[in-house]
Amino acid sequence: MFKTYTINDSENFDINLYPEIESEIFIISYHLRNLHTANKTEIVISYLKDHCVKTVWIQDNADVVNMITSGFLSGNQTEALFNACRHDPGFLADFEHYIASRLM
């Protein structure tokens, strides 16, 4: 089920309001937990946010890039929330921080 999101100006990110996001990030984190690379967090956020990964990351982190770009790990809801919050830098920063904290 695909959900759309509306983020109001100055709204704060609260994971408790997004259980489907929490579930997606948990699954991604679980599958990537044993891959210890320098840019794992940046790769996941960059791909889910903009569908792009820096070339240098591809070369140095092939396992992570393959997992996140293959479609094996679904991030549809997370991508939708990224699209909805692009205009709110505070929400976006908190959202990225949440994802980073789950991937460590």
N, C-alpha and C positions, 0 to 999 in steps of 0.2 A: 504494500500500500504506500503510495507516494503522497506526501503531505507538503503543502506550501506554507510558508511562514511570512508573517508581517512583523517587522521590527520597528517599533516607534522610536522617534528621536530620543536620545538619552536613556533608553531602556538598558538595564543591566542584564548581563548574561547570568542565568541561573540554571544549572544543569537539571535541577529538579523539575523544571518546566518542559524538559525535552527528553523524556525517557527513551524515545526511539534513537536519539543521538547517543545517549549514554550506552545503549545496547550496541550500536554500530562501533563505537570507539572501543568498547570492551572487546568485541570480537577481533577487531583489527589489532589491538594491543596483544591479545592472546596469541594470535598467529605470528606476530612479529617478535614475541618476547625473547626468543633465543637468538635473534639476529642482532648482534652488537656492532653497530656501525656508527661512525661519527655523525652522520647526517640523517639518521632514521626519522627523527621528528620533523626536520625541515622537508624531507621528501614527502611524507604523509600529508602534512599541512599544505604544501605547495600543490600537490596533485589534487587533493580534495577541494582546495580553494580555487585553483586556476587551471586545472588539468595540464600542468606543465611541470617538468623536472629538469633542473640544470644538467647540462651535458656532463660536467665533472662529477656530479652525483651518480649518474648512470654508470660511469666507468668504475667508480670506487665502491659502489653499493648495489651491484647488479641483483643480488637476492631480494633486497628490500624493494627496489624499483619493479622487478618482475612481479612480486606478490601484489603490490599496490596497483599496478597498471593492468594486470591480467584480467581483472573482473572477478577474480576469485573472492576478493574481499569487497563487499558492498559498502558503499559510502554515499548512497543516493540522498538520504536524509541530511547527512552532514553537508554535502554539496549544496543542497537546497537552502540550508541555514546560512552557509557562507554567502550565497547569492543574495539572500534577504538582508544581510547585515553589512554589506559593503559600504553603505552610507554612514554608518555609525562606528567611528574608530574605537571608541571605548568598548563597545560590545564586541567588536571584532577582536580586539587585543585580549579581552577576557576569554573569549571562545578559543582562540589560539593557545592561550596559556593553559586552559583546561585540557586541551588535546595533548599538549606537550607534557603535562604532568602525568597523564595516563600512559604515555609511551615510554617513560623512563624505566 
